[in-house]
Amino acid sequence: MKKIAALFLDETDRADWEATMSEVAELVCLTVDGNLASTLDALLQSGTDSEPGVIVISAKLYPAVYPELVVRLRALCPGAEFLVISRDGCAPPLRPLLADRIRHLTISSTAEQPGDERLPEVLNRLARRRPWDTTSCLKAGTTVHSFELSCSDDKERVIAKLERVLEGQGEEMELLRQKASLLADELLENAMYGAPRADRGTPMFTKGAKREMLPQEIIVFSFGFDGEVLALDLTDNWGSLEPDQVLEYLALNADGFQNADECGGRGLFIIWRFLDQFHVSVQPGRRTAVGGRLHLASTLDPTAPRGFHIIKEEIAA
Amino acid sequence: MITIPTSNDNSAACDFFALEGTIDAHSEALLMAIPARVKHPVVRFDFTNAGRINSMGVALLLRCFKEIRSKAEIRLEGLSQMHAMLFKMTGVFLLATPVERKKEAAA
């Protein structure tokens, strides 16, 4: 596993994350303390054998205090994956992250809450370059239900099946069912109407129109519920969603609502906000997987920003 | 989705529309016809029997409300927790105000 470096604003910032990151192996922690140049030198010296595979950046440091930080780090460590970490309530704006092509953001509470991401797991996955999937979000042994769609009418059938799997009494279960059916709706609509693109990138189908899947088209919706966590995943074989486009859509919708009804990517924005954790994995021209997990007892406010993990998978030659 | 228009309630002249079922791309014709039917300075939309509202449904509601807002105040009633979260995060509440439903007057 490649080494992980973490950069903090100062000792207070570092201490805030210490317990959260105590289980992370191969971790080098650095505090800037007002001297970025010497911190970057120390980062280089710490990696005499190899550059860090993952660089964790505290949101107290970037983008507000050192907006140029990622550009400078990329020049030093061109192969590194970058993860910005933020405490709940002080999430960074998305525009600078989009400009710097940051594709991983984790927002967590000081005291772990249901729905929070576990940072050691995230770092382990990033260091090993392993994308998330339904199974990875659930307790071992949980049944994963998968459906390959043959026509647009399958959407309501699949959503009904999902609601049956989430049967149960109580307000929490009712809310989970409602969130799940909306998430499934958005995921399926994106795959059926957003993903299929003609040669010039124009959508091939109109939203809401009845359609059959094309002979070579594969759209698979998977989900599982382990009693606490619901994991959802939608995979299509178009691979038409660009990683930067995902963050562009999130930023566009998060920026404000002056032109709210003209916003593109509102479906992705809704998926991002209603999930506790949002994962996108793209093999351009081959495959897009969008999904994540949602905890039954999630206390995360859907109207507040979320973390994300957007991965562009390398295609073996 | 169906809408039931009435021309007034007990307290003031208003238009009233009750939305039912899923609100999505299939709701376009109904929602786009509503602005032309608004005749009063206040419009009430009842979501008590509305179900899932997806991003296309939100887009259509925004378009509908934008057109109405130039001539009437929009009030939203019977919102579920899901509807309220969705409307807050997508800017619907910038065009329309959520209100508590008035208790039915005793007969």
HADDOCK unambig.tbl for C-alpha pairs under 7 A between the chains (distance, minus, plus):
assign (segid A and resid 182 and name CA) (segid B and resid 52 and name CA) 6.45 0.50 0.50
assign (segid A and resid 182 and name CA) (segid B and resid 54 and name CA) 6.39 0.50 0.50
assign (segid A and resid 186 and name CA) (segid B and resid 54 and name CA) 6.70 0.50 0.50
assign (segid A and resid 207 and name CA) (segid B and resid 25 and name CA) 6.50 0.50 0.50
assign (segid A and resid 208 and name CA) (segid B and resid 25 and name CA) 5.17 0.50 0.50
assign (segid A and resid 208 and name CA) (segid B and resid 26 and name CA) 6.29 0.50 0.50
assign (segid A and resid 257 and name CA) (segid B and resid 91 and name CA) 5.53 0.50 0.50
assign (segid A and resid 260 and name CA) (segid B and resid 91 and name CA) 6.66 0.50 0.50
assign (segid A and resid 261 and name CA) (segid B and resid 59 and name CA) 5.06 0.50 0.50
assign (segid A and resid 261 and name CA) (segid B and resid 62 and name CA) 5.65 0.50 0.50
assign (segid A and resid 261 and name CA) (segid B and resid 63 and name CA) 6.17 0.50 0.50
assign (segid A and resid 266 and name CA) (segid B and resid 55 and name CA) 5.94 0.50 0.50
assign (segid A and resid 267 and name CA) (segid B and resid 55 and name CA) 5.21 0.50 0.50
assign (segid A and resid 302 and name CA) (segid B and resid 85 and name CA) 6.67 0.50 0.50
assign (segid A and resid 303 and name CA) (segid B and resid 85 and name CA) 6.47 0.50 0.50
assign (segid A and resid 303 and name CA) (segid B and resid 88 and name CA) 6.78 0.50 0.50
assign (segid A and resid 303 and name CA) (segid B and resid 89 and name CA) 5.15 0.50 0.50
